[in-house]
Amino acid sequence: MSTVQIYCNELRSPAILSSVNSSAFTSMTNRLFYGDNLEMLRQFIPDNSVDLCYIDPPFNSNRSYYQLYNNQGNQLRTQAFTDVWIWDDFATAGLSQILDNYQNKFTAQTIDLMAGLSKVLGKGSLLAYLVSITLRVAEIHRILKPNGSFYLHCDPTAGHYLKLILDAVFCPVGGDFKNEIVWCYSIGGKSNKRFGKKHDTILYYTKNTETYTFNEKDASICRKPNSHMKVRTDAAGRHYQQKTDKKTGKLYKYYLDEGKIAEDYWTDIETLNRQDKERLGYPTQKPEALLERIIKVSSNEGDIVLDAYCGCGTTLAVAQRLNRQWIGIDITYQSISLVLKRLENSFGSDVLAQIQLIGIPKDRESAIALASDQSNCRRTEYEKWAILTYSNNQALIQEKKGSHQGIEGLVYFLGKHGEFHKIILQVKRDNINFRDLDKMHEIIINKKASIVIYIVFEKNTYLVEKTQSYGFYYDRIDKNIYPRLQLVTIQEILEEGKRLKSP
Ligand SMILES: C[S@@+](CC[C@H](N)C(=O)[O-])C[C@H]1O[C@@H](n2cnc3c(N)ncnc32)[C@H](O)[C@@H]1O
């Protein structure tokens, strides 16, 4: 049995979540890991086991990113992840692992490069970021099959340093740099003080120089017409332009629907705009078309695709649609919850049965371990996990207003006359008493909630009787009554599978 530890970017104190037997994985299940990808890769993903890995890690942008939820015309927002790096004990330990060649994981070039970069850059946020990526890329190289491919999505903030790192990890041991793909888009990046920033960079490497999957047909795109020449249509309805062969001087038909291998700058895939159907409100969500090209070109049906920073699951959703097996990892429960919801919405609830979830609290003890973590960020993760799990990933998460810390969940349901009613979900980490219940009752009154649910560790008959003194919500549609104040324990959620029953 091995132990899963997870970390947050800004406060990465370890929280022991659950014990998972790594030999328990079945070959055809998809796997979704909640936790730090370094720990997950090291503990659970065997050498030479993955066909394709795409990652879209934070870009070192020094920003926090927020998940936006549409809430009947208003937007709710809550922090999704942070991209702020500091030189701390984790960075020091990570750099030592590289310089000391921990478990023989690093090439001599990687060690020399990081030693050089630490002199040039000094021990600050950029080096902390590069150390973190180097540790993970070395693991990704290990777990790729000998004919596997790797795509790292970044932008010009640190892309030039990342290319040095990938060269040092891949090339000295038989790997190869294939392309620097420039993904151009038209949205965002404008400024009056510099040129508009309109592209991301995707660095493409293979573990072997010659033997790797590259499906030519899927790498092909339609030709672009030359804007100075007339587009003609032949008898079969195909569009072409008339061109002159430079060698022979003869005219020939240049058919626009005939594919050619795409060049390394991609202008035919746009970023998602606010109105896009695909959009889930997740910051930095990538378009499915982008992942579709990468997955189709560099893998085949049945292959294993890994996204170690999976966010809202774009890679995983496309891999599922294209009949690939997949592995996703993310450090925040909000992402894990969004992935589950996205897959269920796109492929039906049966798809959930094929997913092995690893790293989430499995019992009361591991839930307590997360809830009592020293790090504020980890404790908030506990609250998000509890609310999202109990609400079947339906709750909208929002930061509590005023002096209260923490977060709460909101679930809406329709009343008889089409009006919206609100259920508020809150989590209490300590023991509760009658005063807490009175406070919760105030929430019902002040926030005009129809029902308030308190997720707790313990409840007893006195507390349950007291909750009933606050009255009931009668639903005129399903003709059921619901206590206005409800208590549900972590044990009920985990062991009895108790889930929110909304009117
Ligand atoms: C740029 S987003 C990825 C977006 C994704 N490509 C999509 O289309 O939704 C980066 C993600 O990496 C996650 N992340 C950051 N550090 C991580 C770590 N050490 N382990 C696992 N996930 C991490 C963040 O929570 C965030 O969801």
Ligand as a Chemical Component Dictionary entry (heavy atoms), coordinates in Angstrom:
data_LIG
# 
_chem_comp.id                   LIG 
_chem_comp.type                 NON-POLYMER 
_chem_comp.pdbx_formal_charge   0 
_chem_comp.three_letter_code    LIG 
# 
loop_
_chem_comp_atom.comp_id 
_chem_comp_atom.atom_id 
_chem_comp_atom.alt_atom_id 
_chem_comp_atom.type_symbol 
_chem_comp_atom.charge 
_chem_comp_atom.model_Cartn_x 
_chem_comp_atom.model_Cartn_y 
_chem_comp_atom.model_Cartn_z 
_chem_comp_atom.pdbx_ordinal 
LIG C1  C1  C 0  -3.705 25.879 -17.484 1  
LIG S1  S1  S 1  -4.712 24.815 -16.569 2  
LIG C2  C2  C 0  -5.050 23.490 -17.685 3  
LIG C3  C3  C 0  -6.264 23.751 -18.539 4  
LIG C4  C4  C 0  -6.628 22.564 -19.407 5  
LIG N1  N1  N 0  -5.709 22.384 -20.485 6  
LIG C5  C5  C 0  -8.057 22.695 -19.950 7  
LIG O1  O1  O 0  -8.265 22.791 -21.166 8  
LIG O2  O2  O -1 -8.968 22.755 -19.116 9  
LIG C6  C6  C 0  -3.547 24.131 -15.458 10 
LIG C7  C7  C 0  -4.125 23.156 -14.445 11 
LIG O3  O3  O 0  -3.044 22.548 -13.759 12 
LIG C8  C8  C 0  -3.435 22.295 -12.420 13 
LIG N2  N2  N 0  -2.187 22.126 -11.630 14 
LIG C9  C9  C 0  -1.294 23.069 -11.249 15 
LIG N3  N3  N 0  -0.274 22.511 -10.570 16 
LIG C10 C10 C 0  -0.521 21.180 -10.537 17 
LIG C11 C11 C 0  0.165  20.069 -9.979  18 
LIG N4  N4  N 0  1.323  20.216 -9.323  19 
LIG N5  N5  N 0  -0.372 18.841 -10.110 20 
LIG C12 C12 C 0  -1.544 18.665 -10.775 21 
LIG N6  N6  N 0  -2.244 19.694 -11.328 22 
LIG C13 C13 C 0  -1.744 20.925 -11.217 23 
LIG C14 C14 C 0  -4.282 23.499 -12.041 24 
LIG O4  O4  O 0  -5.158 23.194 -10.967 25 
LIG C15 C15 C 0  -5.017 23.763 -13.364 26 
LIG O5  O5  O 0  -6.255 23.108 -13.373 27 
# 
loop_
_chem_comp_bond.comp_id 
_chem_comp_bond.atom_id_1 
_chem_comp_bond.atom_id_2 
_chem_comp_bond.value_order 
_chem_comp_bond.pdbx_ordinal 
LIG C1  S1  SING 1  
LIG S1  C2  SING 2  
LIG S1  C6  SING 3  
LIG C2  C3  SING 4  
LIG C3  C4  SING 5  
LIG C4  N1  SING 6  
LIG C4  C5  SING 7  
LIG C5  O1  DOUB 8  
LIG C5  O2  SING 9  
LIG C6  C7  SING 10 
LIG C7  O3  SING 11 
LIG C7  C15 SING 12 
LIG O3  C8  SING 13 
LIG C8  N2  SING 14 
LIG C8  C14 SING 15 
LIG N2  C9  SING 16 
LIG N2  C13 SING 17 
LIG C9  N3  DOUB 18 
LIG N3  C10 SING 19 
LIG C10 C11 SING 20 
LIG C10 C13 DOUB 21 
LIG C11 N4  SING 22 
LIG C11 N5  DOUB 23 
LIG N5  C12 SING 24 
LIG C12 N6  DOUB 25 
LIG N6  C13 SING 26 
LIG C14 O4  SING 27 
LIG C14 C15 SING 28 
LIG C15 O5  SING 29 
# 
